């Protein structure tokens, strides 16, 4: 009994220390976001008077956000980013599923050939100029498809999904085909409903990729009205750090920069809690129980 | 439940696809049947609205459809290189002067312009010296964009000078006194020793952030590339980064560093940090871009933070030998090239010729008369609409310094630029824009070494007495002599050196 109490106490001490450490880690992780938010609502004068470091806005102002949302370019870029992320992720998931499913079936003739070809692209790619040539010849430059089709399937995620499908019990397939289901019906009626964790996980990965990508947009998009948010964000935040001796660039205040960062970060952050449930399951894949 | 969620997802996805296919994300059809001119250049201060009246006016004047591509400045060169390599080029594109635009000629990506230039009177009025600079292998390969001699100024806090009872410094000795007083005599009156006399930003400066110090010692410095001067005494072409006079200038700076007058962060300052330090009143003097007071007032609310604060531009102080120079004279700003995929190079040049002429210049710089600007008693006055920054979006070719434009548009700030561009002593790089094989091969390493050593001389890590060793190492191990000899050869070919 007495040993148990002592153990219990040290256990509790251990638990407490775990919480303390984790809270500290969380604070370290959250502080940058908090800083971005606080600076974005601080009046520039206050920012200058107080200097950098921890800032508690004495006088709160939404001036920076008004400027951000008042800019037609940023509003348009936000829509473009959303369109790209939604359509892109839908295309990604559809094509990845449709490719992973047959590859997960042992009955597929030449399965290893296909897999080898796909894995090959993980290691070697044509490089940016051939990719540009291809996209340009397909007349995709300046369209949303230039941002979606070249990365429609990530081989890495494809393999994860294939492995997931392979991990599903063979009996399910047998039972379904006994019932007379076609392969497509097996996929849509049996496999996909069981694959929500992996769909959510890969969907999140793809969505985050699309949301954060800027380089392809810079290369493939010429019309500024079709730029996604990240390109403008980079212009506003990074470009201010390139001194231009002609003084021909607009210099943005710190609060404005932080407001743009907040506007760019928050939408994708909001998605995490929504699919976290599936996410935790999906990421520990292979842990499926028969 | 599952089924509904899946179907809903699928419906949303399909709808979005359908919508985005339907909405105008596809290729734009060229309006009308006329010729199209595609231009690519980094975005200027601001972008025009959708129904841009100036574009419409330009198009109707020239009978072309204009298509402008403004990729972000960051990544602009990357974008050009990819498009050139893929031969999917705009008709006209610009390249910053200091970048190696000649490679595009070597690659056959741009066309020689000689045969298309005849009869274009406005372009022919550009300075002959500028045309010489864009002549490569005997042919004109680009249209030179000049127009400014100088964009930078030496700024001091006038209110601090007044408070401490000091005059505007005219000599290097007076400058030293002022900077020392800015550091030690508590110019902001807060009772704390929290100010520096001088700060600087080294990155992104074409030339040197301390050029005025080197200039006062009759010399030059560039932290970007080797620069040269033709010695008057017939000693030939001198590599100014290795000029012994620079040792004296470094000694002067070293003294500021040792006495704590120079902001110790001068090597690593970013523009953001500079603006913050100046807006917070931590520093009293800096050499910086002309629009410093404008940015401080508009973006950093300096007038609200400290109503007393007043930044003024001053003439560079005179050194012991009577020399003074504010900075390196700007050669060209950029070049405009016509790509080999341009169907009608003559049309492209006619566009440039138009905006180089009086009527076109007004249209692309000032906007539309009566709507964006008026002449009142012969004086240029912008309307409120005309004061917007995007108006000069198409002014890719600037001819000369246009005082009217700057002072009418930016008021007192424009006056600062006018003063800096027209009234300051500057030094020219005798080999501006000269690119040689040796320079391409060795200059980056040489400059990295020079920059490191200059920094060590200023901070005192390396005593100034080691200057001869430094110069020797630069000449021999870092091929400074070889680069200089190749530059001399190039200058002889163009007749700058006999």
Interface residues (C-beta under 8 A of the other chain):
Chain A: X44 X45 X48 X49 X51 X52 X72 X73 X83 X86 X87 X90 X91 X94 X128 X129 X132 X133 X136 X139 X141 X142 X143 X144 X192 X193 X196 X215 X218 X219 X222 X223 X224 X225 X226 X231 X234 X235 X238 X239 X240 X241 X242 X243 X244 X245 X246 X247 X248 X249 X250 X251 X252 X253 X254
Chain B: X2 X3 X6 X12 X13 X14 X16 X17 X20 X25 X26 X27 X28 X40 X43 X44 X45 X46 X47 X49 X50 X69 X70 X71 X72 X73 X74 X75 X78 X79 X82 X83 X85 X86 X88 X148 X151 X152 X201 X203 X204 X205 X206 X270 X271 X272 X275 X276 X279 X280 X289 X290 X291 X294 X295 X299 X300 X301 X304 X305 X330 X333 X389 X417
